[in-house]
Amino acid sequence: MTTTRETRPWRITVLISGSGSNLQAILDATASTSTLADCTVTAVLSSRSDAYGLTRARSTQPTPTPAEAFPLLRWKKLAGNELKQRRDWERLLAEKIRNTKPDIVVLAGWMLILGPEFLRDLTRDWDEHDDAQTNAVPAVDSTPCCDPANHRVGAGLATPGASPYTLPAHELRGRPIPIINLHPALPGQFPGAHAIQDAYAAFNDGKIAHTGLMIHRVIPELDAGEPVVVRNVEIKRGEPIEDLETRIHQVEHDAIVEAVRRVVDLAKDGTWWQETEKHAQEELEGEQRPALS
């Protein structure tokens, strides 16, 4: 008699720098009756040791989510690292992420710029096998631990079961890991760390009528990747900027869950990578197109 194998959940690795409210929205959405019921946050990495998002992850019930702080400055202070470069840290960060075998990486309030070499390092270097999705934390982890409490993400939570992809396993190895970022501004507006403040000032100067946010594909250009989800947010005349920030963050929680849903649905049959190749080809053609005189 043939038995049907249970499909494993989609594996999500989340990168944070602060309170982790968007991480919490994703964690809540993975409940059995919610939008991401077929997904699991298997690991969380933080650029700051004091990020409350680490506590959120480690407090997940019934199973805590492995969470590790890997701050750049703390890493630089480790013996032997004094002369090393930021690129060396990025390489180790990419290794930590790959070790968690994610189907998708979500930058949910991650506040450090990551270079193009880092993105090239985020490639699936493992085979998609049933029941092979990190059933145990590796006995040896060669990457340095900068977490004051010595927490490790290791391989993340175990997710045994059949592959959720409809793509053949051999077509998955070597593909870029889908990575998305939440940015509190509309496409083409206010890249960088001060987007809300910049939008607030632009509104008061009469340059924009409203603001918003997007969750977008991560590409080497800062906050310039193709949007996955876009939401408009009203700016009210005379309101304090703190009120605008609060309303934007409230919208973020629903939008980031919707974005994760879209990405895993696109990855299932390979559409995510087809669109990636299409966007890359369009950008190349745009660069080669003669300028109009």
C-alpha positions in Angstrom: 0.0 0.0 0.0 1.3 3.5 -0.9 1.2 6.1 1.8 1.2 9.9 1.1 4.1 11.7 2.7 3.4 14.8 4.7 4.9 17.9 3.1 7.4 19.8 5.1 6.7 23.5 5.9 8.5 26.3 4.0 11.6 27.3 5.9 11.9 31.1 6.7 15.1 32.7 8.1 14.4 36.2 9.5 17.0 38.9 9.9 16.3 41.7 12.5 17.9 44.6 14.3 15.3 45.8 16.7 12.1 45.0 18.5 11.0 42.4 16.1 7.3 43.4 15.7 7.3 42.3 12.1 9.0 39.1 13.1 6.2 38.6 15.5 3.6 39.1 12.8 5.3 36.4 10.7 5.5 34.0 13.7 1.8 34.6 14.5 0.9 34.0 10.8 2.5 30.5 10.9 -0.2 29.3 13.4 -2.2 26.4 12.1 -5.2 28.4 10.9 -3.4 31.5 9.6 -2.0 32.8 6.3 1.4 31.1 6.6 0.2 27.8 8.1 2.5 26.0 5.7 5.5 27.9 6.8 7.9 27.9 9.8 10.4 30.5 11.0 13.3 28.1 11.6 15.9 30.7 12.5 16.4 34.4 13.5 19.6 36.4 13.2 20.1 39.9 14.6 22.7 42.6 13.9 22.3 43.7 17.5 22.8 41.9 20.8 20.1 43.9 22.6 17.3 43.4 19.9 14.1 42.4 21.6 13.3 40.3 18.6 15.7 37.8 19.9 13.5 37.4 23.0 10.4 37.1 20.8 12.0 34.3 18.9 13.3 32.4 21.9 9.9 32.7 23.6 8.0 31.1 20.7 5.6 28.4 21.9 5.5 25.4 22.0 9.0 25.3 20.4 11.5 28.2 20.8 12.9 29.5 17.5 16.7 29.4 17.4 18.0 33.0 17.5 21.5 34.4 17.4 23.0 37.9 17.6 25.8 38.4 15.1 26.8 42.1 15.5 29.5 43.4 13.2 31.3 45.5 15.9 31.3 42.7 18.4 32.7 40.3 15.8 35.4 42.8 15.0 36.5 42.8 18.6 37.1 39.0 18.7 40.7 38.0 18.9 42.2 37.8 15.5 39.5 39.8 13.7 41.0 43.3 14.3 42.3 43.6 10.8 39.5 41.8 9.0 37.1 43.6 6.7 33.3 44.0 6.7 33.3 41.7 3.7 34.7 38.9 5.9 31.8 39.4 8.3 29.3 39.3 5.5 30.8 36.1 4.2 30.3 34.4 7.7 26.8 35.9 7.9 25.9 34.3 4.6 27.3 31.0 5.8 25.2 31.1 8.9 22.1 31.8 6.7 22.9 29.0 4.3 23.4 26.6 7.2 19.7 27.2 8.2 18.7 26.0 4.7 16.0 28.7 4.1 13.5 28.7 1.4 13.2 32.4 1.9 15.2 35.1 3.8 13.2 38.0 5.2 14.9 41.3 6.2 12.3 42.5 8.8 13.8 45.6 10.2 17.4 44.7 9.4 19.3 48.0 9.5 22.7 47.2 7.9 23.5 47.5 4.2 24.7 44.3 2.7 27.0 44.3 -0.3 26.5 42.6 -3.7 29.0 39.9 -2.8 26.8 38.9 0.1 23.9 38.4 -2.2 26.0 36.2 -4.5 26.9 34.1 -1.4 23.2 33.5 -0.8 22.9 30.5 -3.1 21.3 27.1 -2.4 24.4 24.9 -1.8 22.4 21.9 -0.6 20.2 19.3 -2.2 16.5 19.2 -1.6 15.8 15.8 -0.1 12.9 14.6 1.9 13.6 14.4 5.6 17.0 16.0 5.0 16.0 19.4 6.3 18.3 19.8 9.3 16.9 17.2 11.7 19.7 18.1 14.1 22.0 21.0 14.9 25.5 20.3 13.4 27.9 19.0 16.0 30.5 21.5 14.8 29.8 25.1 13.8 32.9 26.8 12.4 31.4 30.3 12.4 32.2 32.5 15.4 29.4 33.1 17.9 29.0 36.8 18.9 25.9 36.3 21.0 26.6 37.2 24.7 24.4 34.3 25.8 26.2 32.0 23.4 23.0 31.2 21.6 23.3 29.5 18.1 21.0 29.3 15.2 22.9 26.2 14.0 20.7 24.6 11.4 17.5 26.1 12.8 14.4 24.1 13.6 14.0 20.6 12.1 11.3 20.4 9.4 11.1 16.8 8.2 8.8 15.8 5.4 8.4 15.8 1.6 9.6 18.8 -0.4 7.0 21.6 -0.9 8.4 22.4 -4.3 6.9 21.2 -7.6 10.3 21.7 -9.2 12.6 18.7 -9.4 15.3 18.6 -6.7 18.1 18.9 -9.2 16.7 22.2 -10.5 16.9 23.8 -7.1 20.5 23.5 -6.2 22.6 26.5 -7.1 19.6 28.9 -7.3 19.8 32.2 -5.4 17.9 32.1 -2.1 14.8 34.4 -2.4 15.5 37.4 -0.1 13.1 40.3 0.5 13.3 43.5 2.5 10.7 45.7 4.2 11.3 49.4 3.5 9.0 52.1 4.9 8.7 54.2 1.7 7.0 53.8 -1.7 9.0 52.5 -4.7 11.5 55.0 -5.9 11.2 57.2 -2.9 13.5 57.9 0.0 16.0 55.0 0.1 18.1 54.5 3.2 17.6 54.5 7.0 15.6 57.7 7.4 12.7 57.0 4.9 9.9 58.0 7.3 11.6 61.2 8.4 12.3 62.1 4.7 8.7 61.4 3.7 7.4 63.5 6.6 9.6 66.4 5.6 8.7 66.1 1.9 5.0 66.1 2.7 5.3 69.3 4.8 7.2 70.9 2.0 4.4 70.0 -0.4 6.5 67.6 -2.5 4.4 64.4 -1.9 0.7 63.8 -1.0 1.2 60.6 0.9 3.7 57.9 1.8 3.7 54.2 2.2 5.8 51.1 2.3 7.0 48.2 0.2 8.4 44.8 0.6 10.8 44.3 -2.3 13.3 41.9 -3.8 16.8 42.6 -2.5 19.2 43.6 -5.2 22.7 45.3 -5.0 21.1 48.7 -5.4 19.8 50.1 -2.0 16.0 49.7 -1.6 15.6 49.5 -5.4 14.4 45.9 -6.0 11.1 45.0 -7.7 8.3 45.4 -5.2 6.4 42.3 -4.0 3.8 44.2 -1.9 3.2 48.0 -1.9 0.9 49.8 0.6 0.0 53.5 0.6 -0.2 55.3 4.0 -1.8 58.6 4.6 0.1 61.5 6.1 -2.2 63.8 8.1 -1.6 67.5 8.1 -0.2 68.6 11.4 0.3 65.1 12.9 3.4 64.4 14.9 5.9 62.2 13.1 5.5 59.6 15.9 1.9 59.1 14.9 2.9 58.5 11.3 5.5 56.0 12.3 3.0 54.1 14.4 0.5 53.9 11.5 3.2 52.8 9.1 4.3 50.0 11.5 0.7 48.8 11.9 0.4 48.5 8.1 3.8 46.7 7.9 2.6 43.7 9.9 0.0 42.7 7.5 2.0 43.6 4.4 5.1 41.5 5.3 2.9 38.4 5.9 1.3 38.9 2.5 4.8 39.3 0.9 6.0 36.0 2.4 2.9 34.3 1.2 3.5 35.6 -2.4 7.2 34.6 -2.4 6.6 31.0 -1.3 3.8 30.6 -3.8 6.1 31.9 -6.6 9.0 29.7 -5.5 6.9 26.6 -5.4 7.0 26.1 -9.2 10.1 28.2 -10.0 8.2 31.4 -11.0 10.2 33.4 -8.6 13.5 32.7 -10.4 11.8 33.1 -13.8 10.8 36.6 -12.8 14.3 37.3 -11.4 15.8 36.4 -14.8 13.2 38.5 -16.6 13.9 41.6 -14.5 17.7 41.1 -14.9 17.3 40.9 -18.7 15.1 44.0 -18.8 17.7 46.0 -16.8 20.5 44.8 -19.1 18.5 45.9 -22.2 17.8 49.2 -20.5 21.5 49.8 -19.9 22.3 48.9 -23.6 19.6 51.0 -25.1 21.0 54.1 -26.8 20.2 57.4 -25.1 17.8 59.7 -26.9 19.4 62.9 -28.2 
